[in-house]
């Protein structure tokens, strides 16, 4: 997975919707974890919902509940927008 592409796409989507810089920074932080966790995947479309659930649990166990919540919303935003 190409993290540069993920961040470029994320920035484009956030800018198009006029969301705040704080939201952007928050989502980038969450997506950075996402890219590290799924680094061996070729493309985000190769990730299924079960793997995303496992990722959220991993974030919750290794970081914090608030970061897991943040990751959920960032991933949801990225995949739906």
N, C-alpha and C positions, 0 to 999 in steps of 0.2 A: 504494500500500500504506500502511496506517495503522500507523505504528510504535507508537503508544500501544496499539493493540489487540494487536499482537504481544507487547509486553512484559507487558501485563495477562494474556494467555493463558499466556505462559511462566511468570509468577509463580504463577498458579493451579495449573498442572501441577506445578511444583516443590514448592509448598506441600503439595499433595495427596499427594505421594510422600514428603514429609519429608526432602528433600535439603537440604544445607547452604547457608548464606548465601554461602559462597565459590563453590559450584557455580552459584548463581543469578547472582552478579556475573560470573563467567566466561562463562556462557551469554548474559547480557545484552550483554556486550562483543562477543561473536561475532555476536549477532543485530543489533546496531547496524550492524556492517559489512554484514550481509546486507540490511538495510533500505536502506542507502545505495546499495548495488550494484543492488538491484532496485527502487529507488524509483519507477520509472515503471509498474511492474506494478500492476494494480488489486487483485489478491488473490494470496496465496501459492499457491493452487491452480492459478494460471495459469503456474507455473514448472515446467518439466520437468526430468528428471534430468540431461540434457545441460547445461542452464544451471547447475545446481547444481555439476556437475563443473567447469565453466568458472570459477565463483565460487571454488571451493576452490583452483584453480590460481592465480587472480588474488591471493587472500590469500597464498598461499605465495610468489609472486613479489614482492609489494609489501609484505609484512609479515614473516612468519617461518613456519618449518615448524611450530613449536608453536602459533601462532595458527591456522594452517590446520587442524591436528589438532583444536584446540578448536572451530573453526567447524564441522567435520564432525560432531562429537559433539553440538553444540548443535542443528544442523539436524536431525540424525537423531532426537534427543530430541523436538524440536518437531513434526516430521511424524509420528512414530510413536506418541506418547502422546496 
